[in-house]
Amino acid sequence: MSNLKTQAWRGAGLATVALGALLATPLVAIAAEPTTTPTFTKDVAPIFQAKCEACHRTDSIAPMSLVTFEETRPFASAIKARVAARQMPPWHIDKTMGIQKFKNDRSLTDDQIDTIVRWVNAGSPKGDPKDMPAAVKWPNEQVWNFAPLFGQTEPDLIIRSTPYLQKAGAQDAWWKPSVPTGLTEARWVRAIETRPSTVKGRKIVHHAIARLQQDESLAPADLRDPDVDSSAAAAAGGGGTFSEWAVGKQGEIMRPNSGKLMLPGARITWDIHFSNGGEDITDVVELGIYFYPKGQEPKYRQTLGLWGTGGIDIAPNEVKVTQGFHTMARAGRIESVQPHMHLRGKAMSIEAILPTGQKQMLSYINDFNFNWHNSYVYADDVAPLLPKGTIIVVTAWHDNTAAKKSNPDPTQWVGPGDRTVDEMAHAWINVTYMSDADYVAEVEARKVATTTQQQQQQ
């Protein structure tokens, strides 16, 4: 498999902007055109700064910079096509179903799309240079981005995988070293940031999973991971998945009063997928961990679940639907969801069936794109609060036909596997678990906050 940064920009006819041809999506309906013509300096540049420059700038992941008018103008028509079809920026949630408020929403609003389309239709005028907003000062790709949030220059603890040499032209490799954390006492984690250690390393690291190996019996009984059988976990030395990184992600910051628990003697077992970077590259992956100050312990423990469907057996020229069911052993709050499939992945939904039988759609990713691994982080006031016994239903659609442009060969029978040409179907789901009493209190607090907000808006 070619590396994601290269593969992500191989388009169908336009490698400069496309992420590969996605499922056909209807163009956004544009309202009656206002009399004022948008210009780049006054109207378009602020949108690009807010939603595009994170990737579209010099020496970043995108193939072209959209910082200045001169850099942007040659791609105006292509930009219009991609944003009108909601293919860029990459945000694949269906906007008509499920929860729609996210902390990290990078999609364009209807008004922003309308502005860009009208700007291109008007001939893409530059406008008055005096209207140009001040340039954004983007951090270096190899800095620790979360550190300033905590008044630091780097994480409290940096755990590194052992070096791996990926030879030019070599097949994909999965590197699984185990390294000690050096912890001699329990510590609560408030943020995690992952990165390849070098810029060249970003060319070959497809994803990096860090699994926490620790004796869960050392944790307080009410804080043990309910998704891991305690005896089995103790025997295997396992504490579940600690973090997952892939292109399109940076890390995670825990919601207030929640965190991840690392225990004495813990180790990190890596699962790193390296791909061909076109040259010999040696790299390690770095896991940056930010602790709560000693004595400041959050009330709730957050865990990362890997909840899949199974049953992947896809015949040639077939669209296949699979489902998986996971029962929540304790009440909890869903913090984020991230679908994971491969080249034939088409869509995924995450639903909740409450103990009452009521069904709730949490999120429907209707336009899955393998080149981007978006983690959808729910806003504080809508993150799903679910009681013990709730069943989480993960439904996945795979398209093994010629209609799926990323499909390497629709004549092949496809089964499960780690290779990119194989398939997967699971969702990474962050859950903050809590007692039944705390769940009731959280639900009531949410109701009060919602009522207060509605009254303030009246």
Summary of the structure (lengths in Angstrom):
residues: 458
radius of gyration: 22.8
end to end distance: 54.5
largest distance: 70.3
contacts: 1419
relative contact order: 0.15
helix: 20%
strand: 30%
